[in-house]
Amino acid sequence: METIEHRTVEVNGINMHVAEKGQGPVVLFIHGFPELWYTWRHQILFISAHGYHAVAPDLRGYGDTDVPASVTSYTCFHIVGDIVALINSLGVDQVYLVGHDWGAIIGWYLCLFRPEIIKAYVCLSVPFLPRNPKVKMVDGFRAKHGDDYYICRFQVPGEAEEQFAKIGTEAFIKNLLTSRQSSPPLLVREGMMSGTFNTKTKSAKSLPSWLTKEDLAYYASKFNKSGFTGPLSYYRNMNVNWELMAPWTGAQIKVPVKFITGDLDVVYNSLDMKDYIHSGAFKKDVPYLEGVVIQEGVAHFNNQEAAEDVNNHIYDFIKKF
């Protein structure tokens, strides 16, 4: 990864760390939780070698980007504002966008707010989630999955951070990245975790071929420095985002989109997602949806687990525009 360049850019009142490589049209990669620019390491090298300028920031609260202290500094408006400022700093009018997990959600917000600056969007794992005007996001998760559902547990300041500290940063990230669980992940209050968040598997699982000890050490070093409170603040603003998004109720996504997920992805297997994706409802909300790819035997972190396949899908899609 020594050929990837790094710099700091001032955006929207914070300092943002950016990894980049290549020349040409910009392909902007937005990471999820608990990740960094580093989650896109394979895509950066591939896309830059095919005539594009690959750009992957650490989002606010992550890695070497500033970590604002207030939870109110992590709304969708703040995060999209950072990304728009980053795009402006690159001196281009449009970018190709690629997002995964929370990065996928931010990508949908960006396409909704500023479609004119997005040439095309490759979305991994999380499809567009239209706003339900009757139910706040976290309230809906709690009604469906109960108080132990991880997003519900993440709402209490300090609680999840304490749980992660018990297992240890590297072990926690390892368990999450390598999980094959497709049922809803739970975070149990009584000092234990279950499923994806399982404290009982600190070192038991061997690493898959796509994740090395060096990869884990890099992730752990950055999260040990910046902590988890910034990243968890994204979840703690989900109901606030629901309120802020009221003007966009019923709005459609009006950019070309390709959606890629694994058949073992926890998102794909929960919250009625399969029906939404395949019934035509997804296409109705995203009328320029040009393809849905379901990767067989692949779990949530498909940009790392199935990097070559994801690389090819990204390139085959964006080169059309």
C-alpha positions as YAML, in Angstrom:
chain: A
units: angstrom
residues:
- id: 1
  name: MET
  ca: [0.00, 0.00, 0.00]
- id: 2
  name: GLU
  ca: [3.06, 2.23, -0.04]
- id: 3
  name: THR
  ca: [2.07, 3.62, -3.44]
- id: 4
  name: ILE
  ca: [-1.15, 5.12, -2.04]
- id: 5
  name: GLU
  ca: [-0.72, 8.80, -1.19]
- id: 6
  name: HIS
  ca: [-2.08, 10.45, 1.95]
- id: 7
  name: ARG
  ca: [-2.93, 14.05, 2.78]
- id: 8
  name: THR
  ca: [-5.12, 16.15, 5.03]
- id: 9
  name: VAL
  ca: [-7.85, 18.40, 3.62]
- id: 10
  name: GLU
  ca: [-9.77, 21.08, 5.52]
- id: 11
  name: VAL
  ca: [-13.48, 20.48, 4.90]
- id: 12
  name: ASN
  ca: [-16.58, 21.86, 6.58]
- id: 13
  name: GLY
  ca: [-14.69, 23.02, 9.67]
- id: 14
  name: ILE
  ca: [-12.71, 19.80, 10.25]
- id: 15
  name: ASN
  ca: [-9.46, 18.25, 9.05]
- id: 16
  name: MET
  ca: [-10.10, 15.15, 6.93]
- id: 17
  name: HIS
  ca: [-7.54, 12.47, 6.14]
- id: 18
  name: VAL
  ca: [-7.67, 11.31, 2.52]
- id: 19
  name: ALA
  ca: [-6.00, 8.36, 0.78]
- id: 20
  name: GLU
  ca: [-5.73, 8.59, -2.99]
- id: 21
  name: LYS
  ca: [-4.03, 7.24, -6.07]
- id: 22
  name: GLY
  ca: [-4.19, 7.70, -9.83]
- id: 23
  name: GLN
  ca: [-5.12, 10.26, -12.45]
- id: 24
  name: GLY
  ca: [-8.37, 10.81, -14.30]
- id: 25
  name: PRO
  ca: [-12.06, 11.01, -13.38]
- id: 26
  name: VAL
  ca: [-12.62, 10.83, -9.62]
- id: 27
  name: VAL
  ca: [-14.02, 7.70, -8.01]
- id: 28
  name: LEU
  ca: [-14.93, 8.54, -4.42]
- id: 29
  name: PHE
  ca: [-15.10, 5.68, -1.91]
- id: 30
  name: ILE
  ca: [-17.08, 6.08, 1.34]
- id: 31
  name: HIS
  ca: [-16.45, 3.53, 4.11]
- id: 32
  name: GLY
  ca: [-18.72, 2.12, 6.79]
- id: 33
  name: PHE
  ca: [-18.50, 0.89, 10.41]
- id: 34
  name: PRO
  ca: [-16.11, -0.12, 11.88]
- id: 35
  name: GLU
  ca: [-13.84, 0.70, 8.97]
- id: 36
  name: LEU
  ca: [-11.55, 3.34, 7.49]
- id: 37
  name: TRP
  ca: [-10.25, 4.43, 4.10]
- id: 38
  name: TYR
  ca: [-8.32, 1.17, 4.38]
- id: 39
  name: THR
  ca: [-11.40, -0.93, 3.64]
- id: 40
  name: TRP
  ca: [-11.03, 0.25, 0.03]
- id: 41
  name: ARG
  ca: [-7.33, -0.68, -0.33]
- id: 42
  name: HIS
  ca: [-8.01, -3.25, -3.08]
- id: 43
  name: GLN
  ca: [-10.39, -0.97, -4.97]
- id: 44
  name: ILE
  ca: [-8.00, 1.99, -4.82]
- id: 45
  name: LEU
  ca: [-5.22, 0.01, -6.46]
- id: 46
  name: PHE
  ca: [-7.49, -1.56, -9.09]
- id: 47
  name: ILE
  ca: [-9.44, 1.55, -10.08]
- id: 48
  name: SER
  ca: [-6.37, 3.79, -10.20]
- id: 49
  name: ALA
  ca: [-4.69, 1.28, -12.52]
- id: 50
  name: HIS
  ca: [-7.64, 1.60, -14.91]
- id: 51
  name: GLY
  ca: [-7.41, 5.32, -15.54]
- id: 52
  name: TYR
  ca: [-9.23, 6.85, -12.58]
- id: 53
  name: HIS
  ca: [-8.36, 9.01, -9.57]
- id: 54
  name: ALA
  ca: [-9.36, 6.90, -6.56]
- id: 55
  name: VAL
  ca: [-10.11, 8.93, -3.43]
- id: 56
  name: ALA
  ca: [-11.01, 7.41, -0.04]
- id: 57
  name: PRO
  ca: [-11.37, 9.57, 3.08]
- id: 58
  name: ASP
  ca: [-11.62, 8.65, 6.72]
- id: 59
  name: LEU
  ca: [-15.08, 9.99, 7.60]
- id: 60
  name: ARG
  ca: [-15.48, 12.41, 10.49]
- id: 61
  name: GLY
  ca: [-14.89, 10.61, 13.77]
- id: 62
  name: TYR
  ca: [-12.72, 7.93, 12.16]
- id: 63
  name: GLY
  ca: [-9.01, 7.25, 11.85]
- id: 64
  name: ASP
  ca: [-6.85, 10.27, 11.13]
- id: 65
  name: THR
  ca: [-9.80, 12.62, 10.51]
- id: 66
  name: ASP
  ca: [-10.93, 14.96, 13.30]
- id: 67
  name: VAL
  ca: [-13.28, 13.57, 15.95]
- id: 68
  name: PRO
  ca: [-15.75, 16.27, 17.04]
- id: 69
  name: ALA
  ca: [-16.72, 15.77, 20.69]
- id: 70
  name: SER
  ca: [-20.43, 16.52, 20.45]
- id: 71
  name: VAL
  ca: [-22.84, 13.81, 19.30]
- id: 72
  name: THR
  ca: [-24.82, 16.55, 17.53]
- id: 73
  name: SER
  ca: [-21.90, 16.99, 15.10]
- id: 74
  name: TYR
  ca: [-22.65, 13.69, 13.33]
- id: 75
  name: THR
  ca: [-25.96, 14.26, 11.56]
- id: 76
  name: CYS
  ca: [-26.42, 13.36, 7.90]
- id: 77
  name: PHE
  ca: [-26.10, 17.06, 7.07]
- id: 78
  name: HIS
  ca: [-22.67, 17.29, 8.72]
- id: 79
  name: ILE
  ca: [-21.33, 14.17, 7.04]
- id: 80
  name: VAL
  ca: [-22.68, 14.96, 3.58]
- id: 81
  name: GLY
  ca: [-21.35, 18.48, 4.04]
- id: 82
  name: ASP
  ca: [-17.89, 17.04, 4.60]
- id: 83
  name: ILE
  ca: [-18.12, 14.97, 1.44]
- id: 84
  name: VAL
  ca: [-19.39, 17.85, -0.71]
- id: 85
  name: ALA
  ca: [-16.54, 20.03, 0.56]
- id: 86
  name: LEU
  ca: [-14.06, 17.25, -0.25]
- id: 87
  name: ILE
  ca: [-15.44, 16.99, -3.80]
- id: 88
  name: ASN
  ca: [-15.15, 20.76, -4.20]
- id: 89
  name: SER
  ca: [-11.53, 20.60, -3.02]
- id: 90
  name: LEU
  ca: [-10.76, 18.13, -5.81]
- id: 91
  name: GLY
  ca: [-11.68, 20.71, -8.43]
- id: 92
  name: VAL
  ca: [-14.19, 18.53, -10.27]
- id: 93
  name: ASP
  ca: [-17.87, 19.00, -11.06]
- id: 94
  name: GLN
  ca: [-18.85, 15.34, -10.72]
- id: 95
  name: VAL
  ca: [-17.57, 12.10, -9.22]
- id: 96
  name: TYR
  ca: [-18.34, 8.41, -9.45]
- id: 97
  name: LEU
  ca: [-19.46, 7.32, -5.98]
- id: 98
  name: VAL
  ca: [-18.96, 3.99, -4.21]
- id: 99
  name: GLY
  ca: [-20.30, 3.39, -0.69]
- id: 100
  name: HIS
  ca: [-20.52, 0.50, 1.75]
- id: 101
  name: ASP
  ca: [-22.48, 0.06, 5.01]
- id: 102
  name: TRP
  ca: [-22.78, 3.52, 6.62]
- id: 103
  name: GLY
  ca: [-20.91, 4.80, 3.60]
- id: 104
  name: ALA
  ca: [-23.76, 3.43, 1.48]
- id: 105
  name: ILE
  ca: [-26.29, 5.33, 3.60]
- id: 106
  name: ILE
  ca: [-24.26, 8.52, 3.27]
- id: 107
  name: GLY
  ca: [-24.09, 7.83, -0.46]
- id: 108
  name: TRP
  ca: [-27.88, 7.71, -0.69]
- id: 109
  name: TYR
  ca: [-28.13, 11.01, 1.21]
- id: 110
  name: LEU
  ca: [-25.57, 12.55, -1.16]
- id: 111
  name: CYS
  ca: [-27.47, 11.34, -4.23]
- id: 112
  name: LEU
  ca: [-30.69, 12.74, -2.76]
- id: 113
  name: PHE
  ca: [-29.27, 16.13, -1.80]
- id: 114
  name: ARG
  ca: [-26.82, 16.76, -4.67]
- id: 115
  name: PRO
  ca: [-27.58, 14.44, -7.61]
- id: 116
  name: GLU
  ca: [-25.94, 16.83, -10.06]
- id: 117
  name: ILE
  ca: [-22.47, 16.05, -8.70]
- id: 118
  name: ILE
  ca: [-22.81, 12.24, -8.91]
- id: 119
  name: LYS
  ca: [-22.18, 10.61, -12.30]
- id: 120
  name: ALA
  ca: [-23.12, 7.15, -11.06]
- id: 121
  name: TYR
  ca: [-23.36, 5.34, -7.75]
- id: 122
  name: VAL
  ca: [-22.19, 1.81, -6.90]
- id: 123
  name: CYS
  ca: [-23.83, 0.88, -3.60]
- id: 124
  name: LEU
  ca: [-22.66, -2.06, -1.49]
- id: 125
  name: SER
  ca: [-24.79, -3.82, 1.14]
- id: 126
  name: VAL
  ca: [-27.38, -1.19, 2.20]
- id: 127
  name: PRO
  ca: [-30.11, -0.32, -0.31]
- id: 128
  name: PHE
  ca: [-31.99, 2.96, -0.29]
- id: 129
  name: LEU
  ca: [-34.20, 3.13, 2.80]
- id: 130
  name: PRO
  ca: [-37.21, 5.36, 2.07]
- id: 131
  name: ARG
  ca: [-38.38, 7.45, 5.01]
- id: 132
  name: ASN
  ca: [-41.42, 6.15, 6.85]
- id: 133
  name: PRO
  ca: [-43.16, 9.34, 8.01]
- id: 134
  name: LYS
  ca: [-44.96, 7.47, 10.80]
- id: 135
  name: VAL
  ca: [-42.05, 5.69, 12.52]
- id: 136
  name: LYS
  ca: [-38.65, 7.00, 13.58]
- id: 137
  name: MET
  ca: [-35.73, 4.82, 12.52]
- id: 138
  name: VAL
  ca: [-34.56, 3.56, 15.91]
- id: 139
  name: ASP
  ca: [-38.13, 3.16, 17.14]
- id: 140
  name: GLY
  ca: [-38.84, 0.93, 14.16]
- id: 141
  name: PHE
  ca: [-35.78, -1.24, 14.84]
- id: 142
  name: ARG
  ca: [-36.76, -1.57, 18.50]
- id: 143
  name: ALA
  ca: [-40.32, -2.58, 17.65]
- id: 144
  name: LYS
  ca: [-39.10, -5.24, 15.21]
- id: 145
  name: HIS
  ca: [-36.07, -6.67, 17.03]
- id: 146
  name: GLY
  ca: [-36.29, -5.55, 20.68]
- id: 147
  name: ASP
  ca: [-34.04, -3.55, 22.97]
- id: 148
  name: ASP
  ca: [-31.03, -5.83, 22.43]
- id: 149
  name: TYR
  ca: [-30.83, -5.09, 18.71]
- id: 150
  name: TYR
  ca: [-27.38, -3.56, 18.23]
- id: 151
  name: ILE
  ca: [-28.59, -0.22, 16.85]
- id: 152
  name: CYS
  ca: [-30.85, 0.18, 19.89]
- id: 153
  name: ARG
  ca: [-28.00, -0.62, 22.26]
- id: 154
  name: PHE
  ca: [-25.73, 1.82, 20.45]
- id: 155
  name: GLN
  ca: [-28.02, 4.70, 21.45]
- id: 156
  name: VAL
  ca: [-26.83, 4.90, 25.07]
- id: 157
  name: PRO
  ca: [-23.62, 6.99, 25.32]
- id: 158
  name: GLY
  ca: [-20.75, 4.94, 26.70]
- id: 159
  name: GLU
  ca: [-22.55, 1.60, 26.87]
- id: 160
  name: ALA
  ca: [-21.34, 0.09, 23.60]
- id: 161
  name: GLU
  ca: [-17.90, 1.63, 24.08]
- id: 162
  name: GLU
  ca: [-17.62, -0.23, 27.38]
- id: 163
  name: GLN
  ca: [-18.65, -3.49, 25.75]
- id: 164
  name: PHE
  ca: [-16.08, -3.08, 22.97]
- id: 165
  name: ALA
  ca: [-13.38, -2.37, 25.56]
- id: 166
  name: LYS
  ca: [-14.15, -5.66, 27.30]
- id: 167
  name: ILE
  ca: [-13.44, -7.70, 24.21]
- id: 168
  name: GLY
  ca: [-10.55, -5.53, 22.98]
- id: 169
  name: THR
  ca: [-10.35, -3.43, 19.83]
- id: 170
  name: GLU
  ca: [-8.58, -5.91, 17.57]
- id: 171
  name: ALA
  ca: [-10.73, -8.86, 18.65]
- id: 172
  name: PHE
  ca: [-13.92, -6.84, 18.23]
- id: 173
  name: ILE
  ca: [-13.02, -5.75, 14.71]
- id: 174
  name: LYS
  ca: [-11.90, -9.26, 13.79]
- id: 175
  name: ASN
  ca: [-15.20, -10.75, 14.98]
- id: 176
  name: LEU
  ca: [-17.24, -8.19, 13.09]
- id: 177
  name: LEU
  ca: [-15.31, -8.37, 9.81]
- id: 178
  name: THR
  ca: [-15.27, -12.17, 9.73]
- id: 179
  name: SER
  ca: [-18.82, -12.83, 10.96]
- id: 180
  name: ARG
  ca: [-20.91, -15.17, 8.81]
- id: 181
  name: GLN
  ca: [-24.05, -14.59, 10.87]
- id: 182
  name: SER
  ca: [-26.99, -13.47, 8.79]
- id: 183
  name: SER
  ca: [-29.55, -13.11, 11.58]
- id: 184
  name: PRO
  ca: [-30.09, -9.75, 13.34]
- id: 185
  name: PRO
  ca: [-27.06, -8.97, 15.55]
- id: 186
  name: LEU
  ca: [-27.76, -8.46, 19.24]
- id: 187
  name: LEU
  ca: [-25.79, -6.66, 21.94]
- id: 188
  name: VAL
  ca: [-26.92, -8.00, 25.31]
- id: 189
  name: ARG
  ca: [-26.72, -5.67, 28.29]
- id: 190
  name: GLU
  ca: [-25.57, -8.17, 30.91]
- id: 191
  name: GLY
  ca: [-21.88, -8.02, 30.06]
- id: 192
  name: MET
  ca: [-22.19, -10.43, 27.17]
- id: 193
  name: MET
  ca: [-22.56, -10.17, 23.46]
- id: 194
  name: SER
  ca: [-24.14, -12.58, 21.04]
- id: 195
  name: GLY
  ca: [-23.86, -13.46, 17.38]
- id: 196
  name: THR
  ca: [-21.83, -10.85, 15.51]
- id: 197
  name: PHE
  ca: [-20.83, -9.17, 18.78]
- id: 198
  name: ASN
  ca: [-19.63, -12.30, 20.54]
- id: 199
  name: THR
  ca: [-17.07, -11.78, 23.31]
- id: 200
  name: LYS
  ca: [-16.57, -15.53, 23.62]
- id: 201
  name: THR
  ca: [-14.62, -15.76, 20.36]
- id: 202
  name: LYS
  ca: [-11.73, -13.41, 21.10]
- id: 203
  name: SER
  ca: [-9.06, -15.48, 19.35]
- id: 204
  name: ALA
  ca: [-10.81, -18.70, 18.41]
- id: 205
  name: LYS
  ca: [-11.48, -17.99, 14.76]
- id: 206
  name: SER
  ca: [-8.66, -18.20, 12.27]
- id: 207
  name: LEU
  ca: [-8.43, -15.39, 9.77]
- id: 208
  name: PRO
  ca: [-9.94, -15.85, 6.30]
- id: 209
  name: SER
  ca: [-7.66, -15.55, 3.29]
- id: 210
  name: TRP
  ca: [-8.82, -11.99, 2.57]
- id: 211
  name: LEU
  ca: [-7.91, -10.56, 5.99]
- id: 212
  name: THR
  ca: [-4.38, -10.53, 7.40]
- id: 213
  name: LYS
  ca: [-2.91, -9.88, 10.82]
- id: 214
  name: GLU
  ca: [-1.43, -6.70, 9.40]
- id: 215
  name: ASP
  ca: [-4.87, -5.56, 8.25]
- id: 216
  name: LEU
  ca: [-6.31, -6.09, 11.72]
- id: 217
  name: ALA
  ca: [-3.35, -4.36, 13.37]
- id: 218
  name: TYR
  ca: [-3.87, -1.31, 11.16]
- id: 219
  name: TYR
  ca: [-7.57, -1.07, 12.00]
- id: 220
  name: ALA
  ca: [-6.90, -1.56, 15.72]
- id: 221
  name: SER
  ca: [-4.16, 1.06, 15.83]
- id: 222
  name: LYS
  ca: [-6.46, 3.71, 14.38]
- id: 223
  name: PHE
  ca: [-9.48, 2.87, 16.53]
- id: 224
  name: ASN
  ca: [-7.32, 2.70, 19.65]
- id: 225
  name: LYS
  ca: [-6.29, 6.27, 18.84]
- id: 226
  name: SER
  ca: [-9.63, 7.82, 17.85]
- id: 227
  name: GLY
  ca: [-12.04, 5.58, 19.80]
- id: 228
  name: PHE
  ca: [-15.55, 4.43, 18.91]
- id: 229
  name: THR
  ca: [-17.65, 7.34, 20.19]
- id: 230
  name: GLY
  ca: [-17.43, 9.29, 16.91]
- id: 231
  name: PRO
  ca: [-18.46, 6.31, 14.76]
- id: 232
  name: LEU
  ca: [-21.24, 5.36, 17.18]
- id: 233
  name: SER
  ca: [-22.54, 8.92, 16.99]
- id: 234
  name: TYR
  ca: [-23.73, 8.13, 13.45]
- id: 235
  name: TYR
  ca: [-26.15, 5.62, 14.99]
- id: 236
  name: ARG
  ca: [-27.06, 8.04, 17.78]
- id: 237
  name: ASN
  ca: [-28.30, 10.51, 15.17]
- id: 238
  name: MET
  ca: [-30.57, 8.11, 13.31]
- id: 239
  name: ASN
  ca: [-33.76, 9.51, 14.86]
- id: 240
  name: VAL
  ca: [-32.44, 13.04, 14.39]
- id: 241
  name: ASN
  ca: [-31.76, 12.26, 10.73]
- id: 242
  name: TRP
  ca: [-35.32, 10.96, 10.43]
- id: 243
  name: GLU
  ca: [-36.56, 14.36, 11.62]
- id: 244
  name: LEU
  ca: [-34.20, 16.28, 9.34]
- id: 245
  name: MET
  ca: [-35.25, 14.23, 6.32]
- id: 246
  name: ALA
  ca: [-38.94, 15.15, 6.51]
- id: 247
  name: PRO
  ca: [-38.72, 17.42, 3.41]
- id: 248
  name: TRP
  ca: [-37.49, 14.47, 1.32]
- id: 249
  name: THR
  ca: [-40.29, 12.05, 2.25]
- id: 250
  name: GLY
  ca: [-41.27, 10.21, -0.92]
- id: 251
  name: ALA
  ca: [-38.35, 11.56, -2.94]
- id: 252
  name: GLN
  ca: [-36.67, 9.31, -5.50]
- id: 253
  name: ILE
  ca: [-32.97, 8.80, -6.21]
- id: 254
  name: LYS
  ca: [-32.30, 10.24, -9.68]
- id: 255
  name: VAL
  ca: [-28.77, 8.98, -10.48]
- id: 256
  name: PRO
  ca: [-27.65, 5.74, -12.20]
- id: 257
  name: VAL
  ca: [-27.13, 3.04, -9.56]
- id: 258
  name: LYS
  ca: [-25.71, -0.47, -9.34]
- id: 259
  name: PHE
  ca: [-26.33, -2.42, -6.13]
- id: 260
  name: ILE
  ca: [-24.07, -5.24, -4.92]
- id: 261
  name: THR
  ca: [-24.49, -7.41, -1.84]
- id: 262
  name: GLY
  ca: [-23.70, -10.92, -0.59]
- id: 263
  name: ASP
  ca: [-26.34, -13.56, -0.02]
- id: 264
  name: LEU
  ca: [-24.98, -13.94, 3.54]
- id: 265
  name: ASP
  ca: [-25.04, -10.21, 4.25]
- id: 266
  name: VAL
  ca: [-26.81, -9.46, 7.55]
- id: 267
  name: VAL
  ca: [-28.60, -6.46, 5.99]
- id: 268
  name: TYR
  ca: [-29.82, -8.48, 3.01]
- id: 269
  name: ASN
  ca: [-31.20, -11.13, 5.37]
- id: 270
  name: SER
  ca: [-33.05, -8.80, 7.75]
- id: 271
  name: LEU
  ca: [-35.67, -6.05, 7.87]
- id: 272
  name: ASP
  ca: [-37.61, -7.43, 4.89]
- id: 273
  name: MET
  ca: [-34.76, -6.35, 2.61]
- id: 274
  name: LYS
  ca: [-35.00, -9.27, 0.19]
- id: 275
  name: ASP
  ca: [-38.61, -8.50, -0.55]
- id: 276
  name: TYR
  ca: [-37.89, -4.79, -0.93]
- id: 277
  name: ILE
  ca: [-34.94, -5.36, -3.27]
- id: 278
  name: HIS
  ca: [-36.55, -7.98, -5.50]
- id: 279
  name: SER
  ca: [-40.23, -6.97, -5.49]
- id: 280
  name: GLY
  ca: [-39.82, -3.85, -7.58]
- id: 281
  name: ALA
  ca: [-40.12, -1.45, -4.64]
- id: 282
  name: PHE
  ca: [-36.37, -0.69, -4.74]
- id: 283
  name: LYS
  ca: [-36.58, 0.06, -8.45]
- id: 284
  name: LYS
  ca: [-39.55, 2.35, -7.83]
- id: 285
  name: ASP
  ca: [-37.60, 4.41, -5.30]
- id: 286
  name: VAL
  ca: [-34.44, 4.31, -7.45]
- id: 287
  name: PRO
  ca: [-35.77, 4.50, -11.03]
- id: 288
  name: TYR
  ca: [-32.29, 4.56, -12.59]
- id: 289
  name: LEU
  ca: [-31.27, 1.36, -10.82]
- id: 290
  name: GLU
  ca: [-29.43, -0.53, -13.56]
- id: 291
  name: GLY
  ca: [-28.50, -3.73, -11.81]
- id: 292
  name: VAL
  ca: [-28.67, -5.80, -8.62]
- id: 293
  name: VAL
  ca: [-25.85, -8.26, -7.96]
- id: 294
  name: ILE
  ca: [-26.19, -10.94, -5.26]
- id: 295
  name: GLN
  ca: [-22.82, -12.56, -4.57]
- id: 296
  name: GLU
  ca: [-23.09, -16.21, -3.59]
- id: 297
  name: GLY
  ca: [-21.42, -17.21, -0.33]
- id: 298
  name: VAL
  ca: [-20.36, -13.64, 0.50]
- id: 299
  name: ALA
  ca: [-21.12, -11.82, 3.76]
- id: 300
  name: HIS
  ca: [-21.40, -8.16, 4.75]
- id: 301
  name: PHE
  ca: [-17.89, -6.85, 4.06]
- id: 302
  name: ASN
  ca: [-17.97, -7.83, 0.40]
- id: 303
  name: ASN
  ca: [-15.57, -5.11, -0.75]
- id: 304
  name: GLN
  ca: [-12.87, -6.95, 1.20]
- id: 305
  name: GLU
  ca: [-14.06, -10.56, 1.09]
- id: 306
  name: ALA
  ca: [-14.85, -10.56, -2.64]
- id: 307
  name: ALA
  ca: [-12.60, -7.71, -3.69]
- id: 308
  name: GLU
  ca: [-11.83, -8.88, -7.24]
- id: 309
  name: ASP
  ca: [-15.49, -9.42, -8.07]
- id: 310
  name: VAL
  ca: [-16.47, -6.05, -6.58]
- id: 311
  name: ASN
  ca: [-13.63, -4.35, -8.47]
- id: 312
  name: ASN
  ca: [-14.85, -5.73, -11.77]
- id: 313
  name: HIS
  ca: [-18.45, -4.76, -11.11]
- id: 314
  name: ILE
  ca: [-17.44, -1.20, -10.21]
- id: 315
  name: TYR
  ca: [-15.30, -0.80, -13.30]
- id: 316
  name: ASP
  ca: [-17.80, -2.39, -15.68]
- id: 317
  name: PHE
  ca: [-20.48, -0.02, -14.43]
- id: 318
  name: ILE
  ca: [-18.67, 3.32, -14.26]
- id: 319
  name: LYS
  ca: [-16.88, 2.94, -17.60]
- id: 320
  name: LYS
  ca: [-20.28, 3.22, -19.31]
- id: 321
  name: PHE
  ca: [-20.63, 6.87, -18.31]
...
